[in-house]
Amino acid sequence: MVPSLDRYGRSLKDLITMVADLRTRGRTGGRPTVVDAGLLKAARDLLPDPGRSVTSIAKLLGISVGTLYNHIPDLQQLRAAGAAAVEPATTADR
C-alpha cells in the first residue's frame, strides 16, 4: 500500500508543478467566456426595463440566465431600480 501512495504523491507533485509552469507562461485553463464588454453594456441597458424579463434579455443576447447572474452581480438592484422608476404615482403625490 505504501508504494502506491508514494506513486500517487509523486504524480500529484508533478501535476502541481506542471500547472504552476503553465500559469507562468500565461495559460490559466478553463472554458473561455462568451461575455465581452459590449454584451455586458447591452445587458445593463436592458435590465432596468420592467417590460423585459431576465429570461427574454438572456435569449436576446444569446446567453443563459445563469451567465447574466454570474457576470452582473448587481442584477437584482438594476431590476429594482427600473421597477421603482415606473411605479404609478400614489395619492400623496397628487
N, C-alpha and C positions, 0 to 999 in steps of 0.2 A: 504493500500500500504506500509506503514512504516513497519509493521511486516514482510512482505515478503522480504523487503530489509535487515532488520535485520537478518533474517534467511540466506539470501544469503551471507551477510558479515561474519557471523559465520562459514558457511561451507567453505568459501574461506580461512579464517584464519586457519581452521582445515586442509585444503589441503596443505597450505604453511608449516604448522608445520610438517605434515607427510612427505612431500618431504625433508625438512631440516633434519629430523630424519633419513630418508633413506640414504641421502648423507653422513651423519656422519658414517654410517655403510658401506660405500663403494659402495652403489648402485647408479648408475647415470641414469639408464633408457636408452631408445632408442634402436635402432637396432644395433646388433654387426657388426663390419666391416669385410669385406671379404679380405681386403688388409693386408698383412703382409710384413715384411722387404724383404723377398725373392722375392715376387711378384713385389715390388717396384724396386728392383735392376734389375730384368729381364726387366721390362718396360723401365727403364732408359738406359739399354744397347741396347734395340731395337729401341728406339725413334730417335737417330741420323741417322739411316739408311734411306736414301731417297727412297729406293725401297719398303718400307713398309709404308702403311697409318696408321693413328692413329686408324681407324676402324679395320684394319686387326690385329694390335697389341692387341687391346682390345679383339677381338674374340679369338685370340691365347691364351691369358691369362685367358679367361673365365670371363671377367668383362665388364662393359659397358664403352662407351667412356666418359660419364659423370664422372664415377668413376676415370678414368685416370686424367681428368682435375681437379677434386677435390683434389686428393692426390699428384699431381705433379704440383705445382704452376708454375714452370719454363718450362713447357712442350713446349711452343712456342719457347723459347730460345734453347732448346735441338734440336728441329726440324731445326731451322735456322742454328745452328752450323753444323749439319750433311749436310745440303744442301750447305753451304759455303765451306765445305771441298771437295765437289765433283764437284764444278763448273769448267768448262773447262778453260784452260789457255787462256788468252787474247793475242792479238798480241803484246802487250807491254812486255809480259813475255817471248816471244820467242827470 
